[in-house]
Amino acid sequence: MFVRLVLLAATLTLGFAEPAVADSTVLDTLKANRLPIALDKGTLSGPGAAPLLQASREAQYVLLGEDHGIADIAQFSAAYFNALVPAGFTTLVTETGPVAANALEGMLKRPDAVAAIGRFDASYPDSIAFYTMRQEAEMLASFAQAAGPRFAHWGVDQEFVGAAKYLIAQMLAQPVNPAARAKLDALRQMEATAYQKALATGNPMEYLMLSAADADLASLRPLLAAPEEKTALGLLDALLESRAIYLKSASRAPGDRALSNQMRLSLLKRSVADRLGLKEQKLVVKLGANHAYKGINPLNNRDIGNFLAERAEGQGRTSLHLIVLAAKGRQLRFAGAGKPHQTAPIELGSSAFKLLASAGAADGSWSLFDLRSLRPGARKLAAGDADLLNLLNGYDFALLIPEGSASAQLAAP
């Protein structure tokens, strides 16, 4: 997991190991399992398209692990997910908060979905992570259209750092008693002041979700006790849980950052389990790359990818795990509260990802690596490279884009 508050100016950290020496055996093996794949006018083509789509359509859960802020990955995701709709994939799970995802789902059912997301972002800045990038918003709109009336969007993460304004507005729209309403009105004023401080400094720690005193938020909870106030209470709890995760992440106390990580992983798993309940349905899941591994990921966690892999296996089904990376180029990154996003060079921090880049096609075309057949001999092939071993065990396919372009930030119409 990347630490969102750290550095909220950066996206997912994809690994920490020192680069491996590009052993010729490893490179030759990867090249032997490389297939060309292309994106042509919104459709996947080339020798790699058929095996990827066939394996994906047969799965119960399809997980795409990515590096964020890269337009090419969003465009690939749209084509890939749309191709899965005929196989019953109409629910998309994303790294957004449930409240924000619900708002997005409503916007995505409109003909002007992308413009609506831009307007929402202008009204409620930093309430939605990632999907205020144009290509990401277009991907959502494209999948919603392809999925049709059965489309659903599940957000399973914490609410984003600036979401207090929207959460308070939603609480005020619910039936609440006069004392709770007065408290919410006071919080709304506090949020407006906090937002101006965040805007002036660029520091997301100034947002109300993080800067409010504990008592200012906790004192609202006992006021929401009536049955008709259950929805408002749920919105408050979403704010409080998101706040707790962020504050632990930003803390300098020993062990707090690891605790924040575990709190977030628990939330991701619990959110998916609650939405699924006892029923089963096919899901496409789009997350940062570290979240989508089967088994232990590079951060030594059993993340949502492993959770879904185990659930599928326990039911006699399968999960399909695809990682999508760009070898070089630029990506769009958060640059501070109220600040325009900034582009930055793409950096592959993991030795395994650098090996994939070295094994990519020399002609600049996209490369799909089928990793499934390498798994039985993964330990020998990895030869002590933990990143490579994790990749081979954790992902079924890897898509390498030789050069990625940065996503564009949505502007309010």
N, C-alpha and C positions, 0 to 999 in steps of 0.2 A: 504494500500500500504506500502511496506517496503521502507525505504529511501535508495536508491541505493548507494548514495555516502557515507553515514555514514559509510555506514559503510560497504559499498561494501563488507566487509569481512563477512557479515552475509546475510542469505537469508531472506525469508518472516517471519515477526513477526506475529504469528498466534493469538495473543490475549494478553490482558493486565490485565485481571481481576484476583483477588485472587481466589484460588481454592474453589469450592463450597463443602459443606458437601454433601457426596454422599447419598442423601435421598433415602430410600429403595423404595418408590413409583416410583421415577424417574427411578431408576435402573431396577426395575421390568418391568416397561413399555418399556424401551429401549430393555431389553432382550426379551420381548414378540414380538418385531418387528425386531428381529435379525435373519438373514438367513446365513447359511454357504455359502461361495463362494470360489473358488479355481482357480488358474492359472496352467494349465497342458499343457506343451509343446506348449505354445502360444495360448491356447484356454481357455476360461472361462467355468467353470463347477460348479456343485453344485446347491442346491435349489435357491440360490440368483441370479444365472446367468440369468434365463429366465425372471423374472419380470423386472430386470434392463435393459436387452436388448430390451424387448418388449416396455417398456416405452420410451427408448431412440430412437428406430426406428420410433416411432410415432411422435416424436418431430421435430420441424423445426430447433432448435438450441440445441446442446448438449454442456454443459459447464462442464469441469472438473477442479475443484479447488484443488490445491495441495500444499504440502510443497516441495520445490525444493531440488535437489541434492540427491535423494533417489532412488537407482537403482530399487527397487521393484515397485515403483510407475511408473517409465518409462516403465518397462516391462508389468505391468498391462495396461497402457495406450495403448501400441501397440496392445495388444490382444483386448481390448475394442473398439478402433477406427476401427481396421480391421474388426471386426464383424458388424460394422455399414455401411460399404461400399455398400453391396447389397441393403440397404435401401436408397441409394442416397447420402450418405455423402462422398464426395471426396475432399472437401476443408477444410484445417486445418488452424485455426487462432491461432497465438502464440504471446507470450510476447517478440517479437523481433521488431527491427526497420524495416520499409518497404524496405529500401535499402539492409540491411543484409538478410532479408527474400527472396528478389528476387535472391540474390546470392545463398542462400541455395536451392531455388527451382531448379535452374539450376544444382547444384551439385546432388540433389536428383534424377534427371532423368538419372544419370549415373550409370553404374553397380558397380563402385567403390565409391559409395556415401560417406560412412563413412570415407574412406581414404582421399577423396577429402576435406571433412570438416576439417580433421586434417591438411592437407596441407594449407588450407585457414587460419586456426587459427595460424599456424606458420608464415605465411606471414603478417597477419593483426591481431596481438594479441588484445584481448579484443574488437573486433568488433562485436562479437556475444555473447549474454548472454545465459547461460544454455546449449545450444545445442552443445557446445564443450565438454560436458560430454559424455562418450562413450555410455551409455545406452540410453541417450536422442537422440544422433545421430542415433543410431540403430532404435529407435522408429520412427523417421522421415523417415528413409529409408524404413522401413517395411510398413508404411502407404502409402508412395509414390508408392511402388510396388503393394500393394493391390488395391489402387485407380486407377492405370493404367493411360491411356492417359488423363483422366479428372482431374488428381491430380493438385491441386493448393495450394500454401502456402502463406497466408497473414500475414505479420508482421504489427502490429497496434500500436506499442509502440514507444518510442523515440529510436534513434540509441544508441548503447552502448558506454560507456565512451571512449574507445580507437579507435572509428570508423573513426576519422578524416583522418587517412592515406588512408583508402579505399575510403572514400568519395572524397578526393582530387584526387586520382588516377582515379576515375570514371569521375570526372569533366574534367580532362585532356584528357580523351578519347573521349570527346564530341567536336563538332565544336565550338570553342570559338575564339574571336578576339585576336590579338597579345598582347594588354595591359592586358587582363584578363589572358592569358596564362602566361605572365611574372609574374603576381601576384600569380598565382597558383604555379608556379615553386618556388617562394620565400616561399610560405606557405609550400610546400613540404619539403624544407630544414629546416624550423622552426619546422615542425612536427618531423623530424628525431632527432633534438636536444632535443625537449621536451620528446620524447620517451626515450632517453638515461637517462634523469633526472628521469623520472618516474621509469625506470628499476633500477636505482641506489638506489632510496629511497623507492620503493614500493608504493609510494603515487600516487593514480590515479588523484589527483588534478594537477599533473604535465603534464598530457596528454594535447596535444594542444587544444582539445575541451574545456578544462577548463582553461588553463593557458594563452592562447593567449589574447593579448589586444583586446578590443572591435573594435578598429579602424582597426586592422589587418584583421579581418574577414568582418566587415561591409563595408569596402571600396571596397570589391570585388563586392558587390551586384549591384551598379549602372553600373558596367562594362559589366554586362550580360543582355543587353537590347534587343538584336536582336531576332527575332522569332526562329531562329535556335539554340539559346542559352537557350531555355526554359528548356531543360532537365538539363543542368548544373546549372541553377538557382534553380530548384527544389532540386537538391542535396545540394546546399548551404543552402537553407532554412531548409532542414532536419537537417543539422549540427547546424544552428543557433537556431532552436527550441529546439533541444536536449540540447544544451549548456545552454539555458535559464532555462530549467527545472532543470538541475543538479545544476546550480549556486544558484538558489533559495533554492533548497533542502539543500545545504551546508551552506547557509547564517545563521548568528546568529541574524539577524534583526528580531524583533517581527513580526510574521505573514508571514514571507517569506516561511517557510517550508509548512505551510498550503496552501499558494498560489501555490507552486510547485506541491503539490498534486492535486489541482484543475486544473492546467495547464495540468498535465499528464492525468487526467481523461477525460478532454475535448478532448485531442489528441486521446485517445483510442476510444472514442465514434465517433468522427469525422472520424477517419480512417475507422472504420467498416461501417459507413453510406456511406462514399464515395465509398467504394468498392462494397457495395450492390446496391447503387443507387435506382432506382425504381423497379428493378427486385427482385425476391426472390430466394433463394437457401438454401439448407441445409448446416449447418456449424457445425464442431466440433471445440471447442474452449478450449485451454489448457492454464491456467493462474494460478498465485499464488492464494491461497485460498480466500484471502480477496476480490479479484476482481470479483469472480464468484457468489457472493450472489445475490439473489433477494431481493428487498427492501433495507433497510439500513444495511450496513455491520458493523462489530465491530469497524471500524474507523469512524463511523457516516457519511459515504459517500454513495451516490447512484452511484455505479460503473458500469462497462460495463455489469456485470451480470444482473443488474436491467434494464439497457438500452435494452438489447436483450429480456429480459422477457416481458417488456412493448411492444416492437415492435411486438413480436410474438402474444401477447394477442390482440393487436389492429387489427391484421389481422385474428383473429379467429384461430390461431395456438397455439402451446405450446412450451415452452422451458423446458429442463431437466437439473437439476443442481445436480452434484455429487461432493462431497468432498472426497478426498482420503488422509488418514493420517497414519503415523506409530506411534505406541504408545511409542516405545523406539528404541534404536539402534544408528546408526551413519549416518550422511549425509555429502556430500561434499560441501564446501563453498569457495567462493572467498577469497583469502588471501592477495591480494595486486597486484599492477601493475607488470606484468611480473613475478609474483611468482607462484610456484605450488599451486594449490588448496589444502586445508587442510580439513581433516575430523574433525567433532565435534559431540558431543552427540546430539541426537534428544531431544528436549524439547517441551512439550505441554504446552504452556503458558495460554491457555484458560480453564476456568472451564468446559465449555461444552465438550471440547475435552478430558479432564480428565475423565469426566463422561462416554464418549464413551469407553475409555480405560478400565474403571472399568466394563463396561457392556459387554466387548468382551468375546469371547469364552475362557473357561478355558483350553482347550486342545491345544492352540497355533495356531489354524486355523484362517483363515481370516473371518471377520464378516462384513456382509452388513446389515445396518440398513435402513429400509424403513420408512422414516420420514413423508411421505405424510399423513398417517392416524392420525398422532399426531397433525397435524396443527390446527384443529378446537379447541382443548383443550390446545393449546400451552401455552397460558398465565397462565392458572391455573397450568399446569404441571411445568412450569419454576419457578413459585413461587418467582418472583423477580430477578431471575438470568438472566441478560440481555444477556449474552453470549449464554445461552441455548435457550432463546427466539429467538435471531437472527438466530441461527442454524436451529431451527425447521421451521421458516418462510422462511429462505433463501436457504435451500437445500432440495432436494427431497429424496436423498439417501446419506448415509455416509458409506464409506468403511474404515474399520480399519484393518491395517496390524499390527500384534502384535509386530514384531521386524523388522526394516528396515535395509538394508545395504547401505553403501555409494556408490554413483556412482563413476566411475573411470574417471579421466581426459584423454581426447584424447591426444595421442602423434603423432607428425608428422611422417608419414611412412619413 
